[in-house]
Amino acid sequence: MSDNVLIKLTDLVVRSKNFQNLTRSRDVYCPFEALRVARQEIRHSNFLADILNPEGSHGFGDACLRSFIDTLLEAAGEHRLRLGLHVEPLDRVEIYREWRAIDLLLRVRREPDHQDLVLAVELKVEAGESD
C-alpha cells in the first residue's frame, strides 16, 4: 500500500466532520482566560493530564487522548502508526507530570506484539525553547 493511499485511508477512518468543524473554529471560549490562569504553564499541563486520562471524571473516555495522539502522529507523518492506534484500545496509558523536567509524559501500553508509544510534551507559555 502506497503512503498516499495509506494517508487517504487513515483520514477517511480517523477524521469526522464534527471534529473538522471544531478545529476550523478559531474564535473559541478559553476557560484558562476565564480563570485568569492563561499564562500559568503548570495549570495547562495539569488540565491536559486530566483531560487526556481515559479514566478521568470528565466523561470523555479516551476520545481526547485519541484526538491528541492522532493530531501529533499526523503532523509527524506517522500514518501507519496512526491507523494502527485507531483500532487499538487506549485504556492502558500512564500519564506523568513533571517527570525528569518533562512537563507531560504519556506512555501508551500497546498490544504485546507492538512497542509502547511514549510521547513527551513540553509546554511553552510565553517562553522560548531551551535545551
DSSP file with accessible surface (Angstrom, degrees, kcal/mol):
  #  RESIDUE AA STRUCTURE BP1 BP2  ACC     N-H-->O    O-->H-N    N-H-->O    O-->H-N    TCO  KAPPA ALPHA  PHI   PSI    X-CA   Y-CA   Z-CA
    1    1 A M              0   0  145      0, 0.0     2,-0.0     0, 0.0     0, 0.0   0.000 360.0 360.0 360.0 127.9    0.0    0.0    0.0
    2    2 A S     >  -     0   0   64      1,-0.1     4,-2.6     4,-0.0     5,-0.2  -0.317 360.0-115.9 -72.4 157.9    1.5    3.3   -1.0
    3    3 A D  H  > S+     0   0  113      1,-0.2     4,-2.7     2,-0.2     5,-0.2   0.876 115.8  55.5 -60.2 -38.0    1.9    6.1    1.5
    4    4 A N  H  > S+     0   0   97      2,-0.2     4,-2.1     1,-0.2    -1,-0.2   0.930 110.3  44.0 -63.2 -43.7   -0.6    8.3   -0.4
    5    5 A V  H  > S+     0   0   77      2,-0.2     4,-2.7     1,-0.2     5,-0.2   0.916 113.3  52.2 -66.4 -41.1   -3.3    5.6   -0.2
    6    6 A L  H  X S+     0   0    6     -4,-2.6     4,-2.7     2,-0.2    -2,-0.2   0.912 109.0  50.0 -62.4 -41.5   -2.5    5.0    3.4
    7    7 A I  H  X S+     0   0   51     -4,-2.7     4,-2.6     2,-0.2    -1,-0.2   0.942 112.6  46.6 -62.1 -46.9   -2.8    8.7    4.2
    8    8 A K  H  X S+     0   0  138     -4,-2.1     4,-2.2     2,-0.2    -2,-0.2   0.918 113.5  48.4 -64.2 -41.2   -6.2    8.9    2.4
    9    9 A L  H  X S+     0   0   64     -4,-2.7     4,-2.4     2,-0.2     5,-0.2   0.930 111.7  49.5 -64.7 -43.6   -7.5    5.8    4.2
   10   10 A T  H  X S+     0   0    0     -4,-2.7     4,-3.3     1,-0.2     5,-0.4   0.927 110.7  49.6 -62.5 -44.7   -6.4    7.0    7.6
   11   11 A D  H  X S+     0   0   52     -4,-2.6     4,-1.8     1,-0.2    -1,-0.2   0.905 111.0  50.3 -61.2 -39.8   -8.0   10.3    7.1
   12   12 A L  H  < S+     0   0  141     -4,-2.2    -1,-0.2    -5,-0.2    -2,-0.2   0.923 118.2  38.3 -64.1 -40.8  -11.2    8.6    6.0
   13   13 A V  H  < S+     0   0   64     -4,-2.4    -2,-0.2    -5,-0.2    -1,-0.2   0.902 125.1  35.1 -77.3 -40.2  -11.2    6.4    9.0
   14   14 A V  H  < S+     0   0   27     -4,-3.3     2,-0.3    -5,-0.2    -3,-0.2   0.878 100.4  74.3 -90.4 -39.5  -10.0    8.8   11.7
   15   15 A R     <  -     0   0   44     -4,-1.8     2,-0.3    -5,-0.4     3,-0.0  -0.585  57.0-167.0 -86.1 136.5  -11.4   12.2   10.8
   16   16 A S     >  -     0   0   58     -2,-0.3     4,-2.2     1,-0.1     5,-0.2  -0.851  30.5-121.0-115.2 155.3  -15.0   13.1   11.4
   17   17 A K  H  > S+     0   0  144     -2,-0.3     4,-2.6     1,-0.2     5,-0.2   0.897 112.5  55.6 -59.2 -42.5  -16.9   16.2   10.1
   18   18 A N  H  > S+     0   0  133      1,-0.2     4,-2.0     2,-0.2    -1,-0.2   0.919 109.1  46.1 -60.1 -43.4  -17.7   17.3   13.6
   19   19 A F  H  > S+     0   0   50      2,-0.2     4,-2.5     1,-0.2    -1,-0.2   0.921 111.6  51.9 -67.1 -40.0  -14.1   17.4   14.7
   20   20 A Q  H  X S+     0   0   56     -4,-2.2     4,-1.6     1,-0.2    -2,-0.2   0.918 109.8  49.1 -62.4 -42.7  -13.0   19.1   11.5
   21   21 A N  H  X S+     0   0   88     -4,-2.6     4,-0.9     1,-0.2    -1,-0.2   0.897 111.0  50.8 -63.2 -39.8  -15.7   21.9   12.1
   22   22 A L  H >< S+     0   0  112     -4,-2.0     3,-0.7    -5,-0.2    -2,-0.2   0.933 110.0  48.3 -64.4 -44.1  -14.5   22.3   15.7
   23   23 A T  H 3< S+     0   0   65     -4,-2.5    -1,-0.2     1,-0.2    -2,-0.2   0.791 105.9  58.7 -70.9 -25.0  -10.8   22.7   14.7
   24   24 A R  H 3< S+     0   0  153     -4,-1.6     2,-0.7    -5,-0.2    -1,-0.2   0.756  86.5  89.7 -71.6 -23.9  -11.7   25.2   12.0
   25   25 A S    <<  +     0   0   58     -4,-0.9     3,-0.1    -3,-0.7    -1,-0.0  -0.639  49.1 172.1 -78.7 113.7  -13.3   27.4   14.6
   26   26 A R        +     0   0  220     -2,-0.7     2,-1.3     1,-0.2    -1,-0.2   0.670  63.5  73.8 -94.2 -22.3  -10.5   29.8   15.9
   27   27 A D  S    S+     0   0  156      2,-0.0     2,-0.3     0, 0.0    -1,-0.2  -0.668  70.8 146.5 -96.2  79.5  -12.7   32.0   18.0
   28   28 A V        -     0   0   84     -2,-1.3     2,-0.2    -3,-0.1    -2,-0.0  -0.823  54.7 -93.4-117.8 158.0  -13.5   29.7   20.9
   29   29 A Y        -     0   0  175     -2,-0.3     3,-0.1     1,-0.1    -1,-0.0  -0.431  34.0-153.1 -66.2 135.2  -14.0   30.1   24.6
   30   30 A C    >>  -     0   0   48     -2,-0.2     4,-1.7     1,-0.1     3,-0.6  -0.917   9.3-166.4-115.9 107.3  -10.9   29.7   26.6
   31   31 A P  H 3> S+     0   0   57      0, 0.0     4,-2.1     0, 0.0     6,-0.2   0.829  89.0  62.4 -62.4 -27.6  -11.5   28.5   30.2
   32   32 A F  H 34>S+     0   0   33      1,-0.2     5,-2.9     2,-0.2     6,-0.7   0.879 103.6  48.4 -65.5 -36.7   -7.9   29.4   31.1
   33   33 A E  H X45S+     0   0  100     -3,-0.6     3,-1.2     3,-0.2    -1,-0.2   0.924 110.1  51.5 -66.1 -44.3   -8.7   33.1   30.3
   34   34 A A  H 3<5S+     0   0   57     -4,-1.7    -2,-0.2     1,-0.3    -1,-0.2   0.870 113.1  44.8 -61.5 -35.6  -11.9   33.0   32.4
   35   35 A L  T 3<5S-     0   0  124     -4,-2.1    -1,-0.3    -5,-0.2    -2,-0.2   0.463 111.1-123.8 -86.2  -2.8  -10.0   31.6   35.4
   36   36 A R  T < 5S+     0   0  212     -3,-1.2    -3,-0.2    -4,-0.3    -2,-0.1   0.859  84.8 107.7  60.0  39.8   -7.2   34.1   34.8
   37   37 A V    > < +     0   0   23     -5,-2.9     3,-1.8    -6,-0.2    -4,-0.2   0.094  30.6 118.8-127.6  20.2   -4.6   31.3   34.6
   38   38 A A  T 3  S+     0   0   10     -6,-0.7    -5,-0.1     1,-0.3    -6,-0.1   0.765  80.0  45.9 -61.8 -25.8   -3.9   31.5   30.8
   39   39 A R  T 3  S+     0   0  145     -7,-0.2     2,-0.9     1,-0.1    -1,-0.3   0.326  88.9  97.8-100.2   8.8   -0.2   32.4   31.4
   40   40 A Q    X>  -     0   0   80     -3,-1.8     4,-1.3     1,-0.2     3,-1.1  -0.808  54.3-167.8-104.9  98.4    0.4   29.7   34.1
   41   41 A E  H 3> S+     0   0   53     -2,-0.9     4,-2.2     1,-0.3     5,-0.2   0.841  83.7  60.4 -53.9 -40.5    2.0   26.8   32.3
   42   42 A I  H 3> S+     0   0   70      1,-0.2     4,-2.2     2,-0.2    -1,-0.3   0.864 102.1  53.7 -60.6 -34.1    1.5   24.4   35.3
   43   43 A R  H <> S+     0   0  118     -3,-1.1     4,-2.2     2,-0.2    -1,-0.2   0.898 107.4  51.5 -68.0 -37.2   -2.3   24.9   35.0
   44   44 A H  H  X S+     0   0   40     -4,-1.3     4,-2.7    -3,-0.2    -2,-0.2   0.928 111.7  45.3 -64.7 -46.4   -2.2   23.9   31.4
   45   45 A S  H  X S+     0   0    0     -4,-2.2     4,-2.6     2,-0.2    -2,-0.2   0.874 111.2  53.1 -69.8 -33.9   -0.3   20.7   32.0
   46   46 A N  H  X S+     0   0   73     -4,-2.2     4,-1.8    -5,-0.2    -1,-0.2   0.935 111.9  46.3 -62.0 -44.2   -2.5   19.8   35.0
   47   47 A F  H  X S+     0   0   89     -4,-2.2     4,-3.1     2,-0.2     5,-0.3   0.938 112.7  49.0 -63.3 -47.6   -5.5   20.2   32.8
   48   48 A L  H  X S+     0   0   38     -4,-2.7     4,-2.3     1,-0.2     5,-0.2   0.918 108.8  53.1 -60.4 -43.1   -4.0   18.2   29.9
   49   49 A A  H  X S+     0   0   15     -4,-2.6     4,-0.5     1,-0.2    -1,-0.2   0.908 114.7  42.8 -58.6 -39.5   -3.0   15.4   32.2
   50   50 A D  H >< S+     0   0   77     -4,-1.8     3,-0.9    -5,-0.2     6,-0.2   0.950 115.2  45.7 -72.7 -48.0   -6.6   15.2   33.5
   51   51 A I  H 3< S+     0   0   23     -4,-3.1    14,-0.3     1,-0.3    13,-0.3   0.794 111.9  52.7 -71.2 -26.1   -8.4   15.5   30.2
   52   52 A L  H 3< S+     0   0    3     -4,-2.3    -1,-0.3    -5,-0.3    -2,-0.2   0.626  84.9  99.8 -83.5 -11.0   -6.1   13.0   28.4
   53   53 A N    X<  -     0   0   58     -3,-0.9     3,-2.2    -4,-0.5     5,-0.2  -0.642  64.2-154.4 -77.9 112.6   -6.7   10.4   31.1
   54   54 A P  T 3  S+     0   0   21      0, 0.0     7,-0.2     0, 0.0    -1,-0.2   0.757  95.2  52.4 -60.2 -21.1   -9.3    8.0   29.8
   55   55 A E  T 3  S+     0   0  156      5,-0.1     7,-0.1     7,-0.1    -2,-0.1   0.347  85.3 122.7 -96.9   8.0  -10.4    7.1   33.3
   56   56 A G  S X  S-     0   0   17     -3,-2.2     3,-0.9    -6,-0.2     5,-0.3  -0.155  75.2-114.3 -67.6 163.8  -10.9   10.8   34.4
   57   57 A S  T 3  S+     0   0  119      1,-0.2    -1,-0.1     2,-0.1    -6,-0.1   0.470  95.6  94.8 -79.3   1.3  -14.2   12.0   35.7
   58   58 A H  T 3  S-     0   0   41     -5,-0.2    -1,-0.2    -8,-0.2    -7,-0.1   0.710  88.3-131.5 -68.0 -22.2  -14.7   14.3   32.6
   59   59 A G  S <  S+     0   0   69     -3,-0.9    -1,-0.1    -5,-0.1    -2,-0.1   0.520  77.7 109.4  85.9   5.3  -16.8   11.6   30.9
   60   60 A F    >   -     0   0  117      1,-0.3     3,-2.0    -9,-0.1     4,-0.2   0.500  59.4-160.9 -90.1  -5.5  -15.0   11.7   27.6
   61   61 A G  T 3   -     0   0   32     -5,-0.3     3,-0.3     1,-0.2     4,-0.3  -0.347  65.9 -27.3  59.2-133.7  -13.3    8.3   28.0
   62   62 A D  T 3> S+     0   0   48      1,-0.2     4,-3.0     2,-0.1    -1,-0.2   0.324 110.5 104.1 -96.4  10.3  -10.4    8.0   25.6
   63   63 A A  H <> S+     0   0   55     -3,-2.0     4,-2.3     1,-0.2     5,-0.2   0.906  83.3  44.2 -60.0 -44.0  -11.8   10.5   23.0
   64   64 A C  H  > S+     0   0   36     -3,-0.3     4,-2.6   -13,-0.3    -1,-0.2   0.921 114.8  49.0 -68.8 -42.2   -9.5   13.4   24.0
   65   65 A L  H  > S+     0   0    0     -4,-0.3     4,-2.8   -14,-0.3     5,-0.3   0.934 111.9  49.3 -61.7 -45.7   -6.4   11.1   24.2
   66   66 A R  H  X S+     0   0   58     -4,-3.0     4,-2.7     1,-0.2     5,-0.2   0.930 113.1  46.1 -59.2 -47.0   -7.2    9.6   20.8
   67   67 A S  H  X S+     0   0   36     -4,-2.3     4,-2.4    -5,-0.2    -1,-0.2   0.917 113.5  49.4 -64.1 -42.8   -7.6   13.0   19.2
   68   68 A F  H  X S+     0   0   48     -4,-2.6     4,-2.1     2,-0.2    -2,-0.2   0.955 114.7  43.2 -60.8 -51.4   -4.5   14.4   20.8
   69   69 A I  H  X S+     0   0    5     -4,-2.8     4,-2.8     1,-0.2     5,-0.3   0.918 113.3  52.6 -64.2 -42.0   -2.3   11.4   19.7
   70   70 A D  H  X S+     0   0   14     -4,-2.7     4,-2.5    -5,-0.3    -1,-0.2   0.916 108.2  51.0 -60.8 -42.2   -3.8   11.4   16.2
   71   71 A T  H  X S+     0   0   62     -4,-2.4     4,-2.1    -5,-0.2    -1,-0.2   0.923 112.7  46.0 -62.4 -43.0   -3.0   15.1   15.7
   72   72 A L  H  X S+     0   0   66     -4,-2.1     4,-1.7     2,-0.2    -2,-0.2   0.924 113.8  47.5 -66.3 -44.5    0.6   14.6   16.8
   73   73 A L  H  <>S+     0   0   10     -4,-2.8     5,-2.6     2,-0.2     4,-0.5   0.875 110.4  52.5 -67.1 -35.9    1.1   11.5   14.6
   74   74 A E  H ><5S+     0   0   66     -4,-2.5     3,-1.3    -5,-0.3    -1,-0.2   0.943 109.7  48.5 -63.3 -45.8   -0.5   13.2   11.6
   75   75 A A  H 3<5S+     0   0   92     -4,-2.1    -1,-0.2     1,-0.3    -2,-0.2   0.841 112.1  50.2 -63.1 -31.4    1.9   16.2   12.0
   76   76 A A  T 3<5S-     0   0   67     -4,-1.7    -1,-0.3    -5,-0.2    -2,-0.2   0.491 113.1-118.9 -85.6  -3.8    4.8   13.7   12.3
   77   77 A G  T < 5 +     0   0   42     -3,-1.3     2,-1.4    -4,-0.5     3,-0.3   0.719  65.8 143.9  74.3  20.9    3.8   11.9    9.2
   78   78 A E     >< +     0   0   98     -5,-2.6     4,-2.3     1,-0.2    -1,-0.2  -0.474  10.6 151.9 -91.8  66.5    3.3    8.6   11.1
   79   79 A H  H  >  +     0   0   33     -2,-1.4     4,-2.3     2,-0.2    -1,-0.2   0.864  67.1  52.2 -72.0 -36.5    0.3    7.4    9.1
   80   80 A R  H  > S+     0   0  156     -3,-0.3     4,-2.3     2,-0.2    -1,-0.2   0.944 113.9  44.0 -64.9 -44.6    0.8    3.6    9.6
   81   81 A L  H  > S+     0   0   39      1,-0.2     4,-2.8     2,-0.2     5,-0.2   0.903 111.1  56.3 -65.3 -39.7    1.1    4.1   13.4
   82   82 A R  H  X S+     0   0    3     -4,-2.3     4,-1.4     2,-0.2    -2,-0.2   0.930 109.7  44.3 -55.6 -48.9   -1.9    6.4   13.3
   83   83 A L  H  X S+     0   0   41     -4,-2.3     4,-0.8     1,-0.2    -1,-0.2   0.922 113.1  51.5 -66.4 -42.2   -4.1    3.8   11.6
   84   84 A G  H >X S+     0   0   25     -4,-2.3     3,-0.8     1,-0.2     4,-0.5   0.919 110.7  47.5 -61.2 -43.8   -2.9    1.1   13.9
   85   85 A L  H >< S+     0   0    7     -4,-2.8     3,-0.5     1,-0.2    -1,-0.2   0.774  99.2  70.0 -70.5 -23.7   -3.6    3.1   17.1
   86   86 A H  H 3< S+     0   0   67     -4,-1.4    -1,-0.2     1,-0.2    -2,-0.2   0.838 107.5  36.0 -63.4 -30.2   -7.1    4.0   15.7
   87   87 A V  H << S+     0   0  117     -4,-0.8    -1,-0.2    -3,-0.8    -2,-0.2   0.465 102.4  90.1-103.0  -2.5   -8.3    0.4   16.2
   88   88 A E  S << S-     0   0   16     -3,-0.5     2,-0.1    -4,-0.5    22,-0.0  -0.670  83.5-106.6 -92.5 149.6   -6.3   -0.4   19.4
   89   89 A P        -     0   0   63      0, 0.0     3,-0.2     0, 0.0    22,-0.1  -0.478  22.0-161.6 -69.4 143.1   -7.7    0.2   22.9
   90   90 A L        +     0   0    4      1,-0.1     3,-0.2    -2,-0.1    20,-0.1  -0.087  58.1 111.6-113.9  32.4   -6.1    3.1   24.7
   91   91 A D        +     0   0   97      1,-0.2     2,-0.7   -37,-0.1    -1,-0.1   0.588  64.2  69.3 -84.6  -6.8   -7.1    2.1   28.2
   92   92 A R        +     0   0  107     17,-0.3    17,-3.2    -3,-0.2     2,-0.4  -0.630  68.2 137.2-111.9  73.6   -3.6    1.3   29.3
   93   93 A V  E     -A  108   0A  24     -2,-0.7     2,-0.5    15,-0.2    15,-0.2  -0.937  38.3-155.8-119.9 139.6   -2.0    4.8   29.4
   94   94 A E  E     -A  107   0A  50     13,-2.7    13,-2.6    -2,-0.4     2,-0.5  -0.969  10.0-163.3-112.1 131.5    0.3    6.2   32.1
   95   95 A I  E     -A  106   0A  43     -2,-0.5     2,-0.4    11,-0.2    11,-0.2  -0.971   5.5-170.8-120.6 121.7    0.4    9.9   32.4
   96   96 A Y  E     -A  105   0A  88      9,-2.9     9,-2.5    -2,-0.5     2,-0.4  -0.924   9.4-151.0-113.9 139.1    3.3   11.5   34.3
   97   97 A R  E    S-A  104   0A  60     -2,-0.4     7,-0.2     7,-0.2     6,-0.2  -0.908  77.2  -8.8-108.9 132.7    3.6   15.2   35.3
   98   98 A E  E >  S+     0   0A  86      5,-1.7     2,-0.7    -2,-0.4     3,-0.6   0.862  81.7 170.6  51.8  43.4    6.9   16.9   35.7
   99   99 A W  E >  S-A  102   0A 104      3,-1.2     3,-1.9    -3,-0.3    -1,-0.2  -0.773  73.3 -19.6 -87.6 116.4    8.8   13.7   35.3
  100  100 A R  T 3  S-     0   0  199     -2,-0.7    -1,-0.3     1,-0.3     3,-0.1   0.896 129.0 -52.5  50.6  44.9   12.5   14.5   34.9
  101  101 A A  T <  S+     0   0   77     -3,-0.6     2,-0.6     1,-0.2    -1,-0.3   0.601 107.5 130.5  68.5  14.9   11.7   18.0   33.9
  102  102 A I  E <   -A   99   0A  40     -3,-1.9    -3,-1.2     1,-0.2    -4,-0.4  -0.877  54.7-144.8 -95.3 125.1    9.3   16.9   31.2
  103  103 A D  E    S+     0   0A   5     -2,-0.6    -5,-1.7     1,-0.2     2,-0.4   0.915  81.2   2.9 -56.7 -46.8    6.0   18.7   31.5
  104  104 A L  E     -AB  97 121A   0     17,-1.8    17,-3.4    -7,-0.2     2,-0.5  -0.979  65.1-171.8-146.8 126.2    3.8   15.8   30.5
  105  105 A L  E     -AB  96 120A  17     -9,-2.5    -9,-2.9    -2,-0.4     2,-0.5  -0.988   5.6-166.8-123.5 126.1    4.9   12.3   29.6
  106  106 A L  E     -AB  95 119A   0     13,-2.9    13,-2.8    -2,-0.5     2,-0.5  -0.951   4.6-172.7-112.7 130.8    2.4    9.8   28.1
  107  107 A R  E     -AB  94 118A  79    -13,-2.6   -13,-2.7    -2,-0.5     2,-0.7  -0.968   6.5-164.3-122.3 112.1    3.2    6.1   27.9
  108  108 A V  E     -AB  93 117A   1      9,-3.3     9,-2.2    -2,-0.5     2,-0.5  -0.871  13.4-144.4 -97.7 112.2    0.6    4.1   25.9
  109  109 A R        -     0   0   82    -17,-3.2   -17,-0.3    -2,-0.7     2,-0.2  -0.666  25.1-164.7 -77.4 126.4    1.0    0.4   26.6
  110  110 A R        -     0   0   28     -2,-0.5     6,-0.1     4,-0.3   -20,-0.0  -0.453  31.1 -61.6-107.6 179.2    0.2   -1.4   23.4
  111  111 A E    >   -     0   0   69     -2,-0.2     3,-2.5     1,-0.1    -1,-0.2  -0.165  59.2-101.7 -56.8 154.6   -0.6   -5.0   22.5
  112  112 A P  T 3  S+     0   0  126      0, 0.0    -1,-0.1     0, 0.0     4,-0.1   0.784 121.2  54.3 -54.7 -29.3    2.2   -7.5   23.2
  113  113 A D  T 3  S+     0   0  129      2,-0.1     2,-0.3     0, 0.0    -2,-0.1   0.358 104.1  67.0 -90.0   9.1    3.3   -7.6   19.6
  114  114 A H  S <  S-     0   0   81     -3,-2.5    -4,-0.3    -4,-0.0     2,-0.1  -0.945  85.1-111.4-127.0 150.2    3.8   -3.8   19.4
  115  115 A Q        -     0   0  169     -2,-0.3    -4,-0.1     1,-0.1    -2,-0.1  -0.487  41.8-102.0 -73.8 147.4    6.2   -1.4   21.1
  116  116 A D        -     0   0   51     -2,-0.1     2,-0.5    -6,-0.1    -7,-0.2  -0.313  32.8-124.2 -62.6 153.5    4.7    1.0   23.6
  117  117 A L  E     -B  108   0A  20     -9,-2.2    -9,-3.3    -3,-0.1     2,-0.5  -0.902  26.4-169.8-103.2 126.3    4.2    4.6   22.4
  118  118 A V  E     -B  107   0A  84     -2,-0.5     2,-0.5   -11,-0.2   -11,-0.2  -0.978   2.9-174.3-120.8 125.9    5.9    7.3   24.5
  119  119 A L  E     -B  106   0A  26    -13,-2.8   -13,-2.9    -2,-0.5     2,-0.5  -0.983   9.4-159.6-122.1 126.0    5.1   10.9   24.0
  120  120 A A  E     -B  105   0A  71     -2,-0.5     2,-0.5   -15,-0.2   -15,-0.2  -0.914  10.5-164.1-103.3 126.2    7.0   13.8   25.7
  121  121 A V  E     -B  104   0A  22    -17,-3.4   -17,-1.8    -2,-0.5     2,-0.6  -0.954   5.7-169.1-116.5 120.7    5.1   17.1   25.8
  122  122 A E        -     0   0   93     -2,-0.5     2,-0.4   -19,-0.2   -20,-0.1  -0.945  13.7-151.6-109.2 115.4    6.9   20.3   26.6
  123  123 A L        -     0   0   29     -2,-0.6     2,-0.5     2,-0.0   -20,-0.1  -0.719   9.2-167.6 -90.3 138.6    4.5   23.2   27.2
  124  124 A K        +     0   0   79     -2,-0.4     2,-0.6   -83,-0.0     5,-0.1  -0.972   8.6 178.7-129.2 113.4    5.6   26.7   26.5
  125  125 A V  S    S-     0   0   31     -2,-0.5   -84,-0.2     1,-0.1     3,-0.1  -0.960  82.9 -27.7-114.7 107.0    3.5   29.6   27.7
  126  126 A E  S    S+     0   0  151     -2,-0.6     2,-0.3     1,-0.2    -1,-0.1   0.874 116.5 111.2  53.2  43.0    5.2   32.9   26.7
  127  127 A A        -     0   0   57      0, 0.0    -1,-0.2     0, 0.0     2,-0.1  -0.991  62.4-126.0-142.5 151.8    8.6   31.2   26.8
  128  128 A G        -     0   0   60     -2,-0.3     2,-0.1     1,-0.1    -3,-0.1  -0.369  39.3 -86.1 -89.3 171.6   11.2   30.2   24.2
  129  129 A E        +     0   0  186     -2,-0.1     2,-0.3    -5,-0.1    -1,-0.1  -0.452  48.1 177.5 -75.3 151.2   12.7   26.8   23.6
  130  130 A S              0   0   98     -2,-0.1    -1,-0.0     1,-0.0     0, 0.0  -0.872 360.0 360.0-141.6 177.8   15.7   25.7   25.6
  131  131 A D              0   0  212     -2,-0.3    -1,-0.0     0, 0.0    -2,-0.0   0.863 360.0 360.0 -62.5 360.0   17.9   22.6   26.0
